[in-house]
Amino acid sequence: MIKVRFKSLAIIAYLYITIPIFIFFGTWLKLYIGIPMAAVFGFGLWKMLKKDYFGHMGVLEVPRKALIVSCILLLTWVWVSGNGGFFYQTWDQHWRNAVLRDLINYSWPVVYPETGGGLVYYLMHWIVPAIFGKLFGWTAANIVLFIWTTLGVLLTFFLLLYICKACKSWHVITISIVFITFSGLNQIGMALMDLIGKGTYGLTVLGSEGQAFSTDAWLNGINGIQYSSNNTLLAWVYNQTIVPWIALPLILENRKVRNFAFIGLCILPYAPLPFCGFLALFIILACMWMFPVIKKRQFKLLAGEVFSVPNLCSIFSVFIVFLLYFKNNVQGTTVGTYIQEDISVKQFLLLIIAFALFWLLKVGIYYLLLLKNYKKDFLFVSIGIVLMIIPFIKIGSSADFCMRASIPWTFLLMIYVLQYFIKEGKKSDKMLTRVCLIIVLTLGGYNIFTDTVWEVKQIYMHRQFPIVADEKGSFENDKGGGNFVTDNADEKAFYKYLGR
């Protein structure tokens, strides 16, 4: 058996999340601003760790062999995802590789002398690899990126083991496999879209030459909304995914309102859209705690929790800096829905049916199977409601809000699935539900198989290994108006008042 103190896990996890933020303060901001910001933020971190974790007595104890096998599986998963450019990379990596390259080649904050534009993106995940890239070159940066991503995935896995109370070999193996393969019933959705003439890529990805999307995109023929599987998130938007994955078990283990703003604002620099999903989660958890407190008229306790030192420190450091930084990103300037005013009745009905089908196949099947067991758990009930609402919200020009704000909620649903398996064990009265869950998980897990087989097929067809998506190169000639560059950076508040 291997024993790991939860205190150690939590501290390492918070350091993983906060170190890039500290580096950002010290390298992107004027020193007389960055140093005080880092000091305030660091004080809040220390107060939180001291109060909630230094004395934590929890221990994770799991079988050694199962843990080693699971870690090998997770390491292989990160490799096959294309992180670092050592396997097949999805087309989205053209832009992510360009972000890393510009972080290496330009001084910080990144302002392009050719256009006067500034790099504005969710770049925290690349901060540490970029430093190694500045010192040792592009290859070193990609090696460190692979290591950094792997560390984040392993931290998530260990936190899942703890939050799910894993203690047996089958617990550990089950959690690792479900973590890797968790997905909706994409193949059924793709088949149905083909039947009504709205299919985009064929029944499976195996015969789709030049197919550039994951199987999660089966609804692209109607409105493009999707809830991304864990595999899709790791292969396409790992920079917005790893920290939300780490943060959710930390929040579930320590549901203290006094830490909500701190950990939420730690997520913000990495993933503004997932942060919106976490915001809904924090509101729900806070209300669950606040109503009894208010009923007992414990207003002093309420004020002390809400206006805690960690919360205030994060607001007066991270929130101020990244509000000004992300304000330059025009992607978040338009808000609307997928239902337009001039839509016909036929189109409206098609959309409603599509939304219902989407919800059922992506998350509803899991939700309905578990609802009887967790119907008195308000947080679980909230999952189904929130994941019904998110698809109707559109921010920017694409379905990014739906795909990314849903990350904490689909991951939370996965955690409930895992906890159900482990808690209920082999109870005879739960056999039917377990069998149904296994069938659904297996069908959902088929998606990673088809995606990976397609990638291997591309490697074979092109006689090239690895296949690296790196045609974009740099944003040095781009103008503002997209996700990555803001025009006239020197005139923007962040660059004028905060940036070096």
Buried (B, 14 or more C-beta within 10 A) or exposed (E): EEEBBBBBBBBBBBEBBBEBBBBBBBBBBEEEBBEBBBEBBBBBBBBBBEBBBEEBEEEBEBBEEBBEBBBEBBBEBBBBBBBBBBBBBBEBBBBBBBBBBBBBBBEBBBBBEEBBBBBBBBBBBBBBBBBBBBEEEBEBBBBBBBBBBBBBBBBBBBBBBBBBEBBEBEBBBBBBBBBBBBBBBBBBBBBBBBEEEBBBBBBBBEEBEEBEBBBBBBBBBBBBBBBBBBBBBBBBBBBBBBBBBBBBBBBBBBBBBBBBBBBBBBBBBBBBBBBBBBBBBBEBBBEBBBEEBEEEEBEEBBEEBBEBBBBBBBBBBBBBBBEBBBBBBBBBEEEEEBBEEEEEEEEEEBBEEBBEBBBBBBBBBBBEBBBEBBEEEEBBBBBBEBBBEBBBBBBBEEBBBBBBBBBBBBBBBBBBBBBBBBEBEEEEEBEEBBEBBEEBBEBBBBBBBBBBEBBBBBBEEEEEEBBBBBEBEBBBEBEBEBBBBBBEBEEBEBBEEBBB
